[in-house]
């Protein structure tokens, strides 16, 4: 089995630098796909910091959710831990807020976009809480955007904590501007500390600044413990202000949970018109704890989970049966797309679906002979309307048109740039052709007769 190394990836550019880790945009050479590579230098770290790095690998490898950064692979070389993750091409939410602020006065986030982001953050956060995981560092810099900036993904679970049911945490973690009052007081806290941070992120999207600002940590702590902030701009609805107020309750008992917020009528109404509620979960429990041995080579890391591999929990791939009997029984799932017969059937289905022609298997020679008997100048007719011989009204068309083409029609045939409406009226006057639907006529005239004849010959 091939041993994974850094040489299997092409480093494109550096994305960010942390206190003891750095993130790079890389391209995997085997499949050409782009990923994010997190490089953690284990030397110089405390035992707790090393365990946090392995804990992030455990959490990401256990979950498979549309709104959480996806795990792909992890390996150790020497004393360095490499974590391959899903790449979010749109940057993070903090960069988007800074860019909007630089535009100047009058630029702001659209309210519908804020609702979309907060619903997806709730869906991802609810997945963590259901598995007993506290993120503990929800902030704009840890909310990543897709390439089109329409969807978000939660990331950076380095300080996330796994707790048992109804258990409180005591470790102080997080970013000061987004930390909850109970964290500031060094009191035990539960998953609602993430809801406070979520409210700060939603507020910052609307006002382009955090709800609590101060020149030093002392005054910042006082403001957060009072829980008083400036109201939202009047451009935003009362429902958005109410949701933020439910998140920024000083007391954890009165603060809403993820389930409470997802059950709000405004959330349910808006979630119906988005794909935020479509989860991608593997239905499995959390993986076992990754223990830290003395030798890094003895660390047991989770299996790779690339989307092109069979080990991906989000994919269900069918292997091709070995025997001929099994192959005939599973024609619907076997992969015989390379066979010539399959290609003919594929062309036939495509032509029948696009053109709605009742008899595609007619011989071209028979069609040409019928045209020559009834229409002397068949070549010009092919230039005019390549597919008219397959039209359902073709029989009536042949019976009413045994004569020669009129000079007016020949003139029209020689100038294909004329308007389609005039061409249709001349056809009805000279040939008494039954009236053709305008949509069908447009569809027929868009098709090149040469391409169509070549496809029919390949099919037959």
N, C-alpha and C positions, 0 to 999 in steps of 0.2 A: 504494500500500500504506500502511495506517495506521501511523504512527510511534508506538511505545509511549512512554508518559510516566507520571509519577506520578499524573496525573489519571485514569488508567484504573483506579485502585485506591482503595478507601475504607479509610483507616487506622482500625482499631478500637481498638487499645491497644498500648502498648509492652511488649515481652516481656523485653528485656535490653539491657545496655549493656556494650560492651567497651572496650579501650584506644583503638581508632580506628574502631570500628564500632558500630552499634546495630541491633537487630532489632525489627520490628513485626509485629503480627498484622493482616493486611489482607484485604479482600474484593474480588475482581475483579468489576468492574461488568458485564462482558459475560456471564459465566456464573454469577455469584453464589456462587462457591466461595471458601473461605477458604484463605489461603496465609501463609507467613512471608516478610517482605521484609527482607533484610539490606542496610543502607545503609552503604557504606564511603566515607568522605571521603578522597579521594586527596591533597588538599593537605596539606603538612606531613609526608607519609610518605617514608621512604627508598625508594630504588629496589628494594631487596630486599623491603620490606613491600608495595610495589605489585605486585611480581611474585608474591608469595604470594597476594594477593587474586585475581589473574587465574589463578593455578595452581589455586585452589579451584574456580573456574568451570570450568576445563578438566576436572578430575577428576570433578566431579559430573555434568557434561554427557556424560561418556564412559560412566558406569556406570548401570545400571538394575537395582537389586537390592531385594528386599523389605525388607531390614534395613539399608539405607543411605538417608539422607534424599534424596528425589528432586529432581532439577533440573527447573525449569519454564521460566525465562526469565532473561536478563540484558541490561541496557541501561545506557548511560551518559548522564547529563544534566549538562552543564557539567563539573565536576571531581568528580562523585560517581558511584560505581558502585552500581547497584541489582541485587540478586540475588534472584529470586523462587524460593522453595523450597517443598517439601511441608510442610504444617503438621502437627505432632504435638500433638494436643490434650491429651495427658496430662502435659505438662511434661517434666521430666528426672528422671533417677534420683536425683540429689542432693536434689532437693526431696522425693521420696518417702521417702528415708532420714531426712531431717530431720523430716518429719511423723511417721514411726514412732517416732523418739526422743522427740518431744514427747508422745506418748501415755503415756509412763511405763514403769515396770518391767513386764516380762512380755510386751511387744509385740515381735514380731520378724517377719522374712520367713519365709514358708512355704518349705520346702526345694524343693518341686516348682516353685514360682515361680522360685526361684534357678536351678534346672536349665533351665527354659524360657528365661530371660533369657540365661544363659551360652551355650546352644546357638545362639541367634539372634545373639549377639555374635560367636561363632566363625564362623558362616556369613557374616556381613557382613565380618568381618576377613579371612577366607580369600579373599573376592572381591577385596579390596584387594591382598593379597599376591600373588595369582595374576597381577595386572596390574602388579607391580613397584612398588607404592605402600606406603610406610610412613606410618601415621597419625601417630605420634609424640606424640599428646596424648590417649590413651585415659584418660578419667576419668569419674566419675559424672555430672558436669555436661554431658558431651558425649554421653551416652547418653539418647536421647529416647524417650518412651513414647507409645503410641497412646491414644486417648480412653478405652478400656476398661481400660487398664493391663495388657493381656495380652501385648503384643508391644513390641519395642524397635527403634530405628533409630539407627545411628551417624551422627553429624554433626560439624560444625565441623572441616572439613579444611583450615583456613587454613595450618597449619604442616606439612601432609602433604608428603612428599617422594617424587618419582618417580625411581627408580634403575634401572639396567640389571641384567641377570641377574648374580647373585653379586657385586654391587658393595656396598661398605660405605659408610655415611654417617659424617660427622664433625661435623656441625653440632649444637650443644647446643640441644635444644628439649624442651618438655614442662613438666609441673607437678611440683614437687619431690617431693611425697608419692608420686607414681606413676612417677617416673623410675627407670630400671633402673640397676644398679651400673656398667655400662660407660659409660652416659651421664654419670654423676657423675664418672667418672674421665677424661672427655674422650677415651675410646678409640673406635676405629671400631666401629660396631654395624650389625646387620642387622635383619630383620623381627622377630626374637625380642625386641627391646625392647618391642614392642607386647604380646607374651605376658606379660611381667613386669607391665605396667600392667593387663592383663586380670585377672591373679591378684589384684592389689590391689583391683580393683573387686569381684570375686567375694567376697573376704574381707570387704570393707566391707559388702556386702549381708547377710552372715551375722552379723557382729559389730557392725554399725552404727558402725564406726570403721575408719580405715585400719590396715593391719598394722604400720606404722612411724610412730611419733609422737615428736617431740622439741620442745624449746623454741627451738632455733636450728638453722640449716642445717648447722653443723659436726657436732653430735651426730646430726642426722638422716642425714647422709651416712655416718657410722660405723655406724649401725644397719642401713642399707640394704646396705652392703658386707659386713656380717656375715651378713645374711639370716636373723636369728633373730626370730621373732614368736611371740606367744601362740597356743596351739592353739585350735581352734574349740570352741564350746559343745557339750556332749555330746548336745544335741538333734539335731545334724546327723550324717549318716552318715559312715562311714569313706571311702566313695567320693568324697564331696565334699572331704574333707580331703586325700585323695591327689591329686585334680585340682589343688587350689590349690598343693600342694607341687611338682607338676610345673611349674607356672608360675613359682614363686618360687625357682628355682634361681639361685644367684649366678653361676655360670659359664654363658655362653650355649651352650656345647657340650652340656651336660647338660640344658638347658632344652628343653621340648617345643615343637614348632611347631604351627600350626593343623591341619595334616593329621594329626599325631600325636594330638592331642586328639580330633579328629573320628573317629579310628579306634578310640578306646577302647570297650570293650564296653558300659560304662554309658551312654556317649553314644549309641551305635547303638541300644541298647534303648529309651532314652527318646525318641529322634528318630523312631521308628516311630509313636508315638502323638501326634505334633505335626506341624504344617505348617511347621516351621522349615527343613526341607530343601528346600522348594519355592522355587527361585530364579526370579527374573524378570530375565533378562539379554537384552541385545540382540545378543550374539554378535559385537560389533565391537571393534576395538582402541581404544586411547586416542587421543583427538583430538590434533592437532598442537599444538605450543607456541603460546600466545597471546603474541605479542611486544608489548612496551611501546614505542610510538612517542612522538615528541615531542608530537604532537597527539592528545588522547584520542579525537577523532572518527574517527581512522584505525584504531582498534582493531577487529579482526574478532572478534565474539563468536559463540558457537554459536547455532543456531536454537532457537526456542521449542519446548517439548515438554510441552504441556498434555495431559491425558488426554482432552480433548474434541476435540483436533486430530488430523488424519491423520498428523502428523509424529511422534506418540508412538511410540517404538520398541516399547512393550509392547502396542500395539493393532494389529489387522489388520482394516481396514475395506474392504468391497467397494463400489465405485461402481456405481450403477444403470446398466445398459446403455442406450444411446441408442436403438437401433432396436427395433422391435417383435419382430423375429425373435430377436434376442439376448435380449430379455426373456422370451420363452417358453421359451428354452433354460435360463435361469437362474432358474426360479421359486423355487428353494430359497434363493437368496441375495438376490433383489431385494426392495426395501423397498416393498411395496404395501399396507402396513398401514392406510392411510387409505381404501382403497376399500370400498364397501358390501359387496361380495361377500366380501372378506377378513374383515370383521367378522362376517358370518353364519357363516362357517366356524369362526371363532374361538369364537363362542358355542356352536356345535354341539359342538366338541371339548371345551370346558370342561364342558358339561352331561353329555356322555357319559362323561368321565373321573370326574367327581365323583359321579354318581348311578348309573352302571352300568346304564342303561336300554337295552334292546336296540333299540327302535324309536322314535327321537325325532322322526321325520318324519311321524308320523301326523297326520291332520287332527283338530283339536279338535272339529269338528262331528261327525265319525264317532264319536269316543269318547263324546261326550254322547248321541248317539242310541242307542249300544249300552247305555249305563248306564240310559237311560230305559226301554228295553225290559225289562231284567232287574231293575233296582232302582228302585222308585218314588221314593224320597226320596234323590235323588242329591246334592242340595245339602248335606245333612247329612253324607254320606259324604265330600265334599270337605273339609269342616271337620275331620273326624276324621283322614283319611289322604289328603292331596292327591295322592299319587303311586301309589296302590294299583292304578290301572287299567293302569299300565305294568309291574306286577310280573309275572315269568314265570308265576306260578301264577294269573293272572287268569282264564283260561278255565275252570279248575276251580272258581274262586270264583263265576263267574256261573252255572254250571250247577247249583250247590247252593243258590243263594239267589234264588229267584224270589218269595218271599213278602214280606209287609210287615215293616218294622222293628218289633221288640218294644218295649213301653213301657220296659223296662229299658234298652235301648240308646238310646232317645230321651233318657232322663234322663241317661244318661252323655254323650251328645253335647252336651247343653245345659250341661254343666259341664266345660270343657276343662282345669280345674286338677287333675283327678283324677290319681292316680298312673298311670304307664304300664303297670305290671304288671297292675293290675286291668283296665285297658282292653283289654289283649291277651287276658286270660282270658275277658272277656265276648264279644269278637269270636269266639273259638273255640267258645264255647258256643252262641251264637245263629246264627252264620253258617257254622259248620263251615269257617272259613277255614284253609287249610293253614298250618302253623306257620311264622312269619316269624322270621328271625334277629334277635336283640335289637339287634345293631349296625346292621342295615339299618333297623329300626323307629325307632331313635333318630335316624338320619340323615334319614329321611323326615319325622319330626315336627318337626325343626328348620327345615324349609323352609316359607316362607310360600307358600301356594297362589297368592295374587294375583301375587307376584313371579315365580313359576314360569310362570304362564299368560302373563304379559306377555313373558317371555323367549321362550316358544315362538312367540307371535304375531310377534315381531320376526324370529325365525328363519325362519318359513314365509312 
